[in-house]
Amino acid sequence: MYPPDLVAPMAKDLTDIGFQSLASSKDVDEVLNKPEGTILVMVNSVCGCAAGSARPGVKMSLMGDKRPEKLVTVFAGVDMEATSRAREYMLPYPPSSPAVALFKDGKLVHFLERHHIEGRSAPMIAENLRLAFDRYC
């Protein structure tokens, strides 16, 4: 588990723009058991690709006309219970952090794994997500 002081600015990067931080499996179930609507889940991480591409790309993606109705995040290595439960909803994909998942009407419809994020720029991540938002939101 990472020290809270270390991850606080990384978590704040998302909560400052409207993401709800989920800390327990109950929190995750309350959000992801919704049969209607769109939800973006960011599995946050301390790694460089989260800081350099994933979080900035997610933030850029939300500047478009279409966006998910709800934004939530879990922090890998911090919110262990919530992250584990969120990953159950992301099956059959293996655990990945960072990762970004889009749910529509209770179903996973778009997913970016770490290998989709590493080596890609924030604008590339944003464009990928905007295309998904155009299709599903």
Beta strands, then each sheet from edge to edge (+ up, - down):
strand 1: 20-21
strand 2: 38-44
strand 3: 70-75
strand 4: 99-104
strand 5: 107-112
sheet 1: 1+ 3+ 2+ 4- 5+
end
